[in-house]
Amino acid sequence: MTQLPVNGCQILTLPVRSDERGSLVALEAGAPLPFELKRAYYIFGTPAGAERGFHAHRALIQCAMCLAGACTITVDDGSERADVRLDTPGKALEIGAMVWHEMRDFTPDAVLLLVADAPYDECDYVRDYDEFLRLARS
Ligand code: TYD
């Protein structure tokens, strides 16, 4: 586990079980996930140059990992910013509550899996960066 300078964000090294048949990663609440999984969604078929995210969540905690290909996620807590390249299925990025995040530089084959601790709720989104800064600094 590597703590990032951005509050609520860390890089998790997932336990990869490899043998002559290939590799397997299991995601369970508690370990390696730091929360109870309530939702999973994945992003794929991302065209060259496309960028996603550009929001924060008031309460949601998520972990992101690239199951195939690679992408970069920028995380920002209102004072610190970091870029994390997800380029192996054994690496996950925890994105805490009130972390602005942007996803870019997807390879054409990228499949980005996100697991979250709550169901989808549009009210949990902060989509305006200035509002995010106001909330993050208050
Ligand atoms: P959007 O928030 O724009 O994706 P991103 O954060 O990657 O830019 O979501 C795209 C659409 O999918 C939007 O209509 C909301 C919907 N959606 C769900 O229905 N459930 C979910 O869990 C997520 C993440 C999105």
Backbone and ligand atoms as CSV (ligand in chain L), in Angstrom:
chain,resi,resn,atom,element,x,y,z
A,1,MET,N,N,0.852,-1.197,0.000
A,1,MET,CA,C,0.000,0.000,0.000
A,1,MET,C,C,0.886,1.245,0.000
A,2,THR,N,N,0.650,2.131,-0.948
A,2,THR,CA,C,1.443,3.366,-1.016
A,2,THR,C,C,0.509,4.549,-0.838
A,3,GLN,N,N,0.744,5.301,0.215
A,3,GLN,CA,C,-0.050,6.509,0.471
A,3,GLN,C,C,0.356,7.587,-0.527
A,4,LEU,N,N,-0.609,8.247,-1.119
A,4,LEU,CA,C,-0.302,9.364,-2.021
A,4,LEU,C,C,-0.373,10.665,-1.229
A,5,PRO,N,N,0.203,11.739,-1.748
A,5,PRO,CA,C,0.092,13.024,-1.040
A,5,PRO,C,C,-1.326,13.580,-1.042
A,6,VAL,N,N,-2.213,12.971,-1.820
A,6,VAL,CA,C,-3.606,13.419,-1.925
A,6,VAL,C,C,-4.421,12.703,-0.842
A,7,ASN,N,N,-5.124,13.467,-0.016
A,7,ASN,CA,C,-5.923,12.884,1.075
A,7,ASN,C,C,-6.901,11.844,0.549
A,8,GLY,N,N,-6.975,10.709,1.221
A,8,GLY,CA,C,-7.962,9.685,0.874
A,8,GLY,C,C,-7.559,8.798,-0.280
A,9,CYS,N,N,-6.343,8.977,-0.799
A,9,CYS,CA,C,-5.925,8.191,-1.962
A,9,CYS,C,C,-4.699,7.354,-1.659
A,10,GLN,N,N,-4.753,6.118,-2.065
A,10,GLN,CA,C,-3.585,5.263,-1.938
A,10,GLN,C,C,-3.561,4.248,-3.063
A,11,ILE,N,N,-2.369,3.735,-3.314
A,11,ILE,CA,C,-2.205,2.693,-4.322
A,11,ILE,C,C,-2.162,1.360,-3.598
A,12,LEU,N,N,-3.023,0.446,-4.029
A,12,LEU,CA,C,-3.075,-0.879,-3.420
A,12,LEU,C,C,-2.420,-1.886,-4.356
A,13,THR,N,N,-1.595,-2.732,-3.797
A,13,THR,CA,C,-1.048,-3.851,-4.556
A,13,THR,C,C,-1.961,-5.047,-4.311
A,14,LEU,N,N,-2.638,-5.485,-5.367
A,14,LEU,CA,C,-3.620,-6.559,-5.216
A,14,LEU,C,C,-2.907,-7.915,-5.204
A,15,PRO,N,N,-3.432,-8.871,-4.441
A,15,PRO,CA,C,-2.806,-10.190,-4.414
A,15,PRO,C,C,-3.104,-10.959,-5.703
A,16,VAL,N,N,-2.092,-11.161,-6.532
A,16,VAL,CA,C,-2.242,-11.874,-7.806
A,16,VAL,C,C,-1.813,-13.324,-7.597
A,17,ARG,N,N,-2.744,-14.251,-7.830
A,17,ARG,CA,C,-2.424,-15.682,-7.692
A,17,ARG,C,C,-2.138,-16.217,-9.089
A,18,SER,N,N,-0.876,-16.505,-9.342
A,18,SER,CA,C,-0.451,-16.950,-10.676
A,18,SER,C,C,0.073,-18.374,-10.606
A,19,ASP,N,N,-0.261,-19.140,-11.613
A,19,ASP,CA,C,0.345,-20.459,-11.790
A,19,ASP,C,C,0.389,-20.729,-13.295
A,20,GLU,N,N,0.644,-21.949,-13.676
A,20,GLU,CA,C,0.827,-22.250,-15.106
A,20,GLU,C,C,-0.455,-22.027,-15.910
A,21,ARG,N,N,-1.612,-21.843,-15.203
A,21,ARG,CA,C,-2.875,-21.629,-15.909
A,21,ARG,C,C,-3.181,-20.154,-16.115
A,22,GLY,N,N,-2.333,-19.301,-15.546
A,22,GLY,CA,C,-2.589,-17.865,-15.660
A,22,GLY,C,C,-2.688,-17.222,-14.291
A,23,SER,N,N,-3.432,-16.124,-14.211
A,23,SER,CA,C,-3.455,-15.336,-12.972
A,23,SER,C,C,-4.880,-15.012,-12.557
A,24,LEU,N,N,-5.069,-14.812,-11.263
A,24,LEU,CA,C,-6.399,-14.536,-10.696
A,24,LEU,C,C,-6.235,-13.523,-9.555
A,25,VAL,N,N,-7.145,-12.563,-9.525
A,25,VAL,CA,C,-7.190,-11.607,-8.406
A,25,VAL,C,C,-8.587,-11.672,-7.805
A,26,ALA,N,N,-8.685,-11.835,-6.505
A,26,ALA,CA,C,-9.985,-11.827,-5.814
A,26,ALA,C,C,-10.117,-10.524,-5.039
A,27,LEU,N,N,-11.312,-9.912,-5.137
A,27,LEU,CA,C,-11.568,-8.656,-4.424
A,27,LEU,C,C,-12.577,-8.930,-3.319
A,28,GLU,N,N,-12.161,-8.866,-2.099
A,28,GLU,CA,C,-13.074,-9.086,-0.978
A,28,GLU,C,C,-13.096,-7.863,-0.081
A,29,ALA,N,N,-14.232,-7.648,0.564
A,29,ALA,CA,C,-14.334,-6.557,1.542
A,29,ALA,C,C,-13.354,-6.828,2.678
A,30,GLY,N,N,-12.691,-5.816,3.115
A,30,GLY,CA,C,-11.722,-5.972,4.212
A,30,GLY,C,C,-10.317,-6.069,3.678
A,31,ALA,N,N,-10.069,-7.041,2.823
A,31,ALA,CA,C,-8.760,-7.169,2.186
A,31,ALA,C,C,-8.941,-7.870,0.841
A,32,PRO,N,N,-8.458,-7.280,-0.246
A,32,PRO,CA,C,-7.679,-6.045,-0.272
A,32,PRO,C,C,-8.522,-4.777,-0.308
A,33,LEU,N,N,-9.852,-4.910,-0.481
A,33,LEU,CA,C,-10.653,-3.675,-0.566
A,33,LEU,C,C,-10.845,-3.084,0.829
A,34,PRO,N,N,-10.676,-1.788,0.967
A,34,PRO,CA,C,-10.823,-1.181,2.293
A,34,PRO,C,C,-12.271,-0.836,2.635
A,35,PHE,N,N,-13.242,-1.495,1.974
A,35,PHE,CA,C,-14.658,-1.207,2.236
A,35,PHE,C,C,-15.496,-2.374,1.758
A,36,GLU,N,N,-16.791,-2.320,2.071
A,36,GLU,CA,C,-17.777,-3.316,1.631
A,36,GLU,C,C,-18.232,-2.954,0.220
A,37,LEU,N,N,-18.050,-3.844,-0.716
A,37,LEU,CA,C,-18.387,-3.543,-2.112
A,37,LEU,C,C,-19.911,-3.555,-2.313
A,38,LYS,N,N,-20.452,-2.458,-2.865
A,38,LYS,CA,C,-21.897,-2.397,-3.136
A,38,LYS,C,C,-22.192,-2.248,-4.636
A,39,ARG,N,N,-21.167,-1.883,-5.420
A,39,ARG,CA,C,-21.401,-1.615,-6.851
A,39,ARG,C,C,-20.103,-1.792,-7.601
A,40,ALA,N,N,-20.208,-2.302,-8.821
A,40,ALA,CA,C,-19.046,-2.368,-9.715
A,40,ALA,C,C,-19.493,-1.878,-11.087
A,41,TYR,N,N,-18.623,-1.165,-11.763
A,41,TYR,CA,C,-18.904,-0.766,-13.142
A,41,TYR,C,C,-17.580,-0.696,-13.879
A,42,TYR,N,N,-17.659,-0.795,-15.205
A,42,TYR,CA,C,-16.408,-0.768,-15.946
A,42,TYR,C,C,-16.545,0.064,-17.201
A,43,ILE,N,N,-15.412,0.604,-17.602
A,43,ILE,CA,C,-15.317,1.547,-18.707
A,43,ILE,C,C,-14.423,0.908,-19.763
A,44,PHE,N,N,-14.887,0.888,-21.000
A,44,PHE,CA,C,-14.097,0.272,-22.066
A,44,PHE,C,C,-14.501,0.924,-23.387
A,45,GLY,N,N,-13.754,0.606,-24.446
A,45,GLY,CA,C,-14.064,1.176,-25.756
A,45,GLY,C,C,-13.852,2.676,-25.778
A,46,THR,N,N,-12.927,3.158,-24.989
A,46,THR,CA,C,-12.698,4.602,-24.868
A,46,THR,C,C,-11.916,5.096,-26.083
A,47,PRO,N,N,-12.455,6.031,-26.859
A,47,PRO,CA,C,-11.743,6.496,-28.045
A,47,PRO,C,C,-10.509,7.313,-27.679
A,48,ALA,N,N,-9.570,7.382,-28.611
A,48,ALA,CA,C,-8.324,8.131,-28.384
A,48,ALA,C,C,-8.664,9.558,-27.973
A,49,GLY,N,N,-8.016,10.028,-26.945
A,49,GLY,CA,C,-8.181,11.416,-26.511
A,49,GLY,C,C,-9.358,11.646,-25.579
A,50,ALA,N,N,-10.217,10.641,-25.390
A,50,ALA,CA,C,-11.393,10.840,-24.530
A,50,ALA,C,C,-10.966,10.959,-23.061
A,51,GLU,N,N,-11.684,11.815,-22.343
A,51,GLU,CA,C,-11.420,11.996,-20.917
A,51,GLU,C,C,-12.737,11.830,-20.167
A,52,ARG,N,N,-12.690,11.221,-18.993
A,52,ARG,CA,C,-13.908,10.962,-18.226
A,52,ARG,C,C,-13.715,11.449,-16.799
A,53,GLY,N,N,-14.765,11.299,-16.012
A,53,GLY,CA,C,-14.691,11.702,-14.618
A,53,GLY,C,C,-14.998,13.182,-14.483
A,54,PHE,N,N,-14.028,13.947,-14.034
A,54,PHE,CA,C,-14.191,15.387,-13.800
A,54,PHE,C,C,-15.310,15.639,-12.787
A,55,HIS,N,N,-15.219,14.923,-11.688
A,55,HIS,CA,C,-16.137,15.140,-10.585
A,55,HIS,C,C,-15.498,14.587,-9.310
A,56,ALA,N,N,-16.150,14.908,-8.188
A,56,ALA,CA,C,-15.805,14.297,-6.897
A,56,ALA,C,C,-17.093,13.709,-6.343
A,57,HIS,N,N,-16.954,12.880,-5.336
A,57,HIS,CA,C,-18.120,12.344,-4.627
A,57,HIS,C,C,-18.090,12.851,-3.201
A,58,ARG,N,N,-19.265,13.227,-2.709
A,58,ARG,CA,C,-19.336,13.739,-1.333
A,58,ARG,C,C,-18.979,12.655,-0.326
A,59,ALA,N,N,-19.420,11.420,-0.559
A,59,ALA,CA,C,-19.224,10.358,0.446
A,59,ALA,C,C,-18.654,9.065,-0.122
A,60,LEU,N,N,-18.799,8.851,-1.420
A,60,LEU,CA,C,-18.439,7.554,-2.015
A,60,LEU,C,C,-16.943,7.283,-1.941
A,61,ILE,N,N,-16.604,6.025,-1.669
A,61,ILE,CA,C,-15.217,5.557,-1.758
A,61,ILE,C,C,-15.167,4.511,-2.869
A,62,GLN,N,N,-14.132,4.599,-3.705
A,62,GLN,CA,C,-14.010,3.685,-4.831
A,62,GLN,C,C,-12.582,3.156,-4.936
A,63,CYS,N,N,-12.455,2.033,-5.618
A,63,CYS,CA,C,-11.137,1.550,-6.038
A,63,CYS,C,C,-11.198,1.329,-7.541
A,64,ALA,N,N,-10.155,1.779,-8.244
A,64,ALA,CA,C,-10.088,1.662,-9.700
A,64,ALA,C,C,-8.905,0.790,-10.078
A,65,MET,N,N,-9.110,-0.054,-11.089
A,65,MET,CA,C,-8.012,-0.888,-11.571
A,65,MET,C,C,-8.220,-1.184,-13.040
A,66,CYS,N,N,-7.158,-1.241,-13.806
A,66,CYS,CA,C,-7.249,-1.552,-15.230
A,66,CYS,C,C,-7.096,-3.053,-15.409
A,67,LEU,N,N,-8.156,-3.715,-15.837
A,67,LEU,CA,C,-8.090,-5.173,-16.039
A,67,LEU,C,C,-7.363,-5.510,-17.333
A,68,ALA,N,N,-7.367,-4.574,-18.280
A,68,ALA,CA,C,-6.615,-4.716,-19.525
A,68,ALA,C,C,-6.194,-3.321,-19.938
A,69,GLY,N,N,-5.079,-3.215,-20.666
A,69,GLY,CA,C,-4.613,-1.914,-21.128
A,69,GLY,C,C,-4.208,-1.022,-19.972
A,70,ALA,N,N,-4.312,0.271,-20.205
A,70,ALA,CA,C,-3.840,1.234,-19.203
A,70,ALA,C,C,-4.603,2.540,-19.341
A,71,CYS,N,N,-4.629,3.293,-18.255
A,71,CYS,CA,C,-5.134,4.666,-18.283
A,71,CYS,C,C,-4.493,5.424,-17.129
A,72,THR,N,N,-4.658,6.737,-17.147
A,72,THR,CA,C,-4.116,7.575,-16.079
A,72,THR,C,C,-5.273,8.244,-15.353
A,73,ILE,N,N,-5.223,8.214,-14.026
A,73,ILE,CA,C,-6.224,8.920,-13.219
A,73,ILE,C,C,-5.521,10.016,-12.436
A,74,THR,N,N,-6.023,11.231,-12.578
A,74,THR,CA,C,-5.538,12.357,-11.783
A,74,THR,C,C,-6.452,12.491,-10.575
A,75,VAL,N,N,-5.854,12.531,-9.388
A,75,VAL,CA,C,-6.642,12.735,-8.166
A,75,VAL,C,C,-6.213,14.048,-7.521
A,76,ASP,N,N,-7.173,14.720,-6.900
A,76,ASP,CA,C,-6.961,16.095,-6.436
A,76,ASP,C,C,-7.845,16.293,-5.201
A,77,ASP,N,N,-7.245,16.645,-4.060
A,77,ASP,CA,C,-8.044,16.836,-2.841
A,77,ASP,C,C,-8.323,18.314,-2.559
A,78,GLY,N,N,-8.006,19.154,-3.536
A,78,GLY,CA,C,-8.228,20.590,-3.362
A,78,GLY,C,C,-6.947,21.326,-3.025
A,79,SER,N,N,-5.929,20.585,-2.597
A,79,SER,CA,C,-4.635,21.236,-2.386
A,79,SER,C,C,-3.493,20.439,-3.006
A,80,GLU,N,N,-3.600,19.127,-3.028
A,80,GLU,CA,C,-2.569,18.296,-3.669
A,80,GLU,C,C,-3.192,17.563,-4.850
A,81,ARG,N,N,-2.354,17.336,-5.874
A,81,ARG,CA,C,-2.792,16.635,-7.086
A,81,ARG,C,C,-1.767,15.566,-7.416
A,82,ALA,N,N,-2.198,14.415,-7.925
A,82,ALA,CA,C,-1.255,13.375,-8.345
A,82,ALA,C,C,-1.824,12.637,-9.544
A,83,ASP,N,N,-0.927,12.189,-10.414
A,83,ASP,CA,C,-1.301,11.361,-11.568
A,83,ASP,C,C,-0.884,9.929,-11.282
A,84,VAL,N,N,-1.806,9.000,-11.483
A,84,VAL,CA,C,-1.487,7.583,-11.253
A,84,VAL,C,C,-1.754,6.826,-12.540
A,85,ARG,N,N,-0.750,6.144,-13.030
A,85,ARG,CA,C,-0.909,5.310,-14.226
A,85,ARG,C,C,-1.285,3.903,-13.783
A,86,LEU,N,N,-2.460,3.462,-14.198
A,86,LEU,CA,C,-2.903,2.096,-13.892
A,86,LEU,C,C,-2.610,1.250,-15.131
A,87,ASP,N,N,-1.646,0.366,-15.038
A,87,ASP,CA,C,-1.180,-0.351,-16.234
A,87,ASP,C,C,-0.958,-1.837,-15.991
A,88,THR,N,N,-1.484,-2.324,-14.868
A,88,THR,CA,C,-1.421,-3.756,-14.595
A,88,THR,C,C,-2.630,-4.117,-13.727
A,89,PRO,N,N,-3.224,-5.297,-13.941
A,89,PRO,CA,C,-4.414,-5.665,-13.154
A,89,PRO,C,C,-4.101,-5.875,-11.678
A,90,GLY,N,N,-2.833,-5.891,-11.312
A,90,GLY,CA,C,-2.464,-6.083,-9.908
A,90,GLY,C,C,-2.326,-4.787,-9.133
A,91,LYS,N,N,-2.693,-3.679,-9.759
A,91,LYS,CA,C,-2.533,-2.369,-9.100
A,91,LYS,C,C,-3.876,-1.660,-9.042
A,92,ALA,N,N,-4.257,-1.164,-7.880
A,92,ALA,CA,C,-5.531,-0.445,-7.743
A,92,ALA,C,C,-5.284,0.921,-7.110
A,93,LEU,N,N,-6.144,1.852,-7.444
A,93,LEU,CA,C,-6.098,3.191,-6.841
A,93,LEU,C,C,-7.350,3.377,-6.003
A,94,GLU,N,N,-7.164,3.621,-4.718
A,94,GLU,CA,C,-8.309,3.972,-3.868
A,94,GLU,C,C,-8.565,5.464,-4.031
A,95,ILE,N,N,-9.818,5.809,-4.301
A,95,ILE,CA,C,-10.232,7.208,-4.458
A,95,ILE,C,C,-11.230,7.494,-3.352
A,96,GLY,N,N,-10.837,8.284,-2.394
A,96,GLY,CA,C,-11.670,8.551,-1.231
A,96,GLY,C,C,-12.769,9.570,-1.521
A,97,ALA,N,N,-13.558,9.847,-0.511
A,97,ALA,CA,C,-14.591,10.874,-0.624
A,97,ALA,C,C,-13.948,12.245,-0.786
A,98,MET,N,N,-14.631,13.115,-1.484
A,98,MET,CA,C,-14.169,14.485,-1.737
A,98,MET,C,C,-12.788,14.519,-2.388
A,99,VAL,N,N,-12.625,13.648,-3.374
A,99,VAL,CA,C,-11.422,13.662,-4.217
A,99,VAL,C,C,-11.881,13.893,-5.660
A,100,TRP,N,N,-11.459,15.007,-6.230
A,100,TRP,CA,C,-11.750,15.277,-7.642
A,100,TRP,C,C,-10.915,14.312,-8.476
A,101,HIS,N,N,-11.538,13.654,-9.477
A,101,HIS,CA,C,-10.746,12.738,-10.287
A,101,HIS,C,C,-11.066,12.875,-11.772
A,102,GLU,N,N,-10.027,12.711,-12.555
A,102,GLU,CA,C,-10.087,12.831,-14.011
A,102,GLU,C,C,-9.378,11.618,-14.594
A,103,MET,N,N,-9.960,11.037,-15.628
A,103,MET,CA,C,-9.394,9.824,-16.243
A,103,MET,C,C,-9.056,10.129,-17.693
A,104,ARG,N,N,-7.845,9.782,-18.091
A,104,ARG,CA,C,-7.410,10.104,-19.454
A,104,ARG,C,C,-6.332,9.124,-19.913
A,105,ASP,N,N,-5.859,9.352,-21.139
A,105,ASP,CA,C,-4.767,8.550,-21.718
A,105,ASP,C,C,-5.069,7.049,-21.665
A,106,PHE,N,N,-6.317,6.726,-22.062
A,106,PHE,CA,C,-6.709,5.318,-22.150
A,106,PHE,C,C,-6.037,4.681,-23.369
A,107,THR,N,N,-5.491,3.499,-23.213
A,107,THR,CA,C,-5.062,2.736,-24.388
A,107,THR,C,C,-6.330,2.165,-25.038
A,108,PRO,N,N,-6.279,1.856,-26.344
A,108,PRO,CA,C,-7.513,1.414,-27.029
A,108,PRO,C,C,-8.120,0.162,-26.401
A,109,ASP,N,N,-7.285,-0.678,-25.776
A,109,ASP,CA,C,-7.774,-1.943,-25.197
A,109,ASP,C,C,-8.117,-1.810,-23.713
A,110,ALA,N,N,-8.122,-0.590,-23.177
A,110,ALA,CA,C,-8.275,-0.430,-21.722
A,110,ALA,C,C,-9.666,-0.864,-21.245
A,111,VAL,N,N,-9.681,-1.624,-20.167
A,111,VAL,CA,C,-10.920,-1.947,-19.444
A,111,VAL,C,C,-10.671,-1.515,-18.003
A,112,LEU,N,N,-11.340,-0.436,-17.607
A,112,LEU,CA,C,-11.141,0.127,-16.269
A,112,LEU,C,C,-12.305,-0.298,-15.382
A,113,LEU,N,N,-11.999,-1.071,-14.348
A,113,LEU,CA,C,-13.022,-1.524,-13.402
A,113,LEU,C,C,-13.003,-0.610,-12.179
A,114,LEU,N,N,-14.202,-0.173,-11.779
A,114,LEU,CA,C,-14.314,0.577,-10.527
A,114,LEU,C,C,-15.258,-0.164,-9.603
A,115,VAL,N,N,-14.867,-0.308,-8.363
A,115,VAL,CA,C,-15.752,-0.898,-7.355
A,115,VAL,C,C,-15.997,0.176,-6.304
A,116,ALA,N,N,-17.221,0.201,-5.785
A,116,ALA,CA,C,-17.628,1.321,-4.938
A,116,ALA,C,C,-18.369,0.818,-3.704
A,117,ASP,N,N,-18.412,1.663,-2.688
A,117,ASP,CA,C,-19.025,1.245,-1.416
A,117,ASP,C,C,-20.493,1.631,-1.308
A,118,ALA,N,N,-21.092,2.125,-2.407
A,118,ALA,CA,C,-22.509,2.516,-2.361
A,118,ALA,C,C,-23.112,2.435,-3.757
A,119,PRO,N,N,-24.431,2.282,-3.848
A,119,PRO,CA,C,-25.103,2.313,-5.142
A,119,PRO,C,C,-24.968,3.685,-5.797
A,120,TYR,N,N,-25.289,3.727,-7.083
A,120,TYR,CA,C,-25.229,4.976,-7.844
A,120,TYR,C,C,-26.206,5.997,-7.254
A,121,ASP,N,N,-25.718,7.219,-7.057
A,121,ASP,CA,C,-26.562,8.285,-6.500
A,121,ASP,C,C,-26.073,9.619,-7.056
A,122,GLU,N,N,-26.839,10.177,-7.988
A,122,GLU,CA,C,-26.419,11.426,-8.640
A,122,GLU,C,C,-26.224,12.557,-7.616
A,123,CYS,N,N,-26.981,12.511,-6.498
A,123,CYS,CA,C,-26.863,13.571,-5.477
A,123,CYS,C,C,-25.492,13.557,-4.793
A,124,ASP,N,N,-24.766,12.463,-4.910
A,124,ASP,CA,C,-23.456,12.352,-4.268
A,124,ASP,C,C,-22.347,13.015,-5.104
A,125,TYR,N,N,-22.691,13.415,-6.348
A,125,TYR,CA,C,-21.679,13.973,-7.251
A,125,TYR,C,C,-21.476,15.465,-7.010
A,126,VAL,N,N,-20.229,15.903,-7.112
A,126,VAL,CA,C,-19.913,17.333,-7.222
A,126,VAL,C,C,-19.241,17.485,-8.584
A,127,ARG,N,N,-19.929,18.132,-9.523
A,127,ARG,CA,C,-19.429,18.163,-10.904
A,127,ARG,C,C,-18.816,19.507,-11.284
A,128,ASP,N,N,-18.881,20.458,-10.383
A,128,ASP,CA,C,-18.324,21.783,-10.672
A,128,ASP,C,C,-17.039,21.948,-9.850
A,129,TYR,N,N,-15.930,22.237,-10.543
A,129,TYR,CA,C,-14.639,22.258,-9.842
A,129,TYR,C,C,-14.569,23.373,-8.803
A,130,ASP,N,N,-15.147,24.524,-9.098
A,130,ASP,CA,C,-15.118,25.621,-8.120
A,130,ASP,C,C,-15.929,25.267,-6.870
A,131,GLU,N,N,-17.062,24.606,-7.083
A,131,GLU,CA,C,-17.852,24.161,-5.927
A,131,GLU,C,C,-17.063,23.120,-5.131
A,132,PHE,N,N,-16.388,22.221,-5.852
A,132,PHE,CA,C,-15.555,21.216,-5.170
A,132,PHE,C,C,-14.504,21.903,-4.292
A,133,LEU,N,N,-13.836,22.909,-4.856
A,133,LEU,CA,C,-12.793,23.604,-4.075
A,133,LEU,C,C,-13.390,24.263,-2.832
A,134,ARG,N,N,-14.567,24.870,-2.998
A,134,ARG,CA,C,-15.224,25.510,-1.842
A,134,ARG,C,C,-15.517,24.473,-0.761
A,135,LEU,N,N,-16.073,23.315,-1.184
A,135,LEU,CA,C,-16.439,22.272,-0.213
A,135,LEU,C,C,-15.182,21.657,0.418
A,136,ALA,N,N,-14.164,21.429,-0.416
A,136,ALA,CA,C,-12.949,20.758,0.074
A,136,ALA,C,C,-12.215,21.639,1.095
A,137,ARG,N,N,-12.323,22.942,0.912
A,137,ARG,CA,C,-11.563,23.854,1.780
A,137,ARG,C,C,-12.364,24.351,2.963
A,138,SER,N,N,-13.668,23.963,3.019
A,138,SER,CA,C,-14.497,24.470,4.119
A,138,SER,C,C,-14.448,23.504,5.303
L,1,TYD,P1,P,-20.604,9.424,-16.023
L,1,TYD,O1,O,-20.745,9.844,-14.598
L,1,TYD,O2,O,-20.708,10.472,-17.075
L,1,TYD,O3,O,-19.226,8.628,-16.219
L,1,TYD,P2,P,-17.704,9.121,-15.920
L,1,TYD,O4,O,-17.619,9.404,-14.469
L,1,TYD,O5,O,-16.862,7.955,-16.312
L,1,TYD,O6,O,-17.414,10.318,-16.762
L,1,TYD,O7,O,-21.677,8.276,-16.292
L,1,TYD,C1,C,-22.129,7.936,-17.601
L,1,TYD,C2,C,-23.596,7.491,-17.516
L,1,TYD,O8,O,-23.714,6.286,-16.776
L,1,TYD,C3,C,-24.486,8.505,-16.840
L,1,TYD,O9,O,-25.705,8.522,-17.548
L,1,TYD,C4,C,-24.725,7.935,-15.460
L,1,TYD,C5,C,-24.633,6.437,-15.696
L,1,TYD,N1,N,-24.148,5.652,-14.558
L,1,TYD,C6,C,-24.990,4.745,-13.942
L,1,TYD,O10,O,-26.174,4.597,-14.314
L,1,TYD,N2,N,-24.529,3.994,-12.899
L,1,TYD,C7,C,-23.251,4.111,-12.455
L,1,TYD,O11,O,-22.851,3.393,-11.498
L,1,TYD,C8,C,-22.369,5.062,-13.101
L,1,TYD,C9,C,-20.960,5.248,-12.633
L,1,TYD,C10,C,-22.869,5.805,-14.151
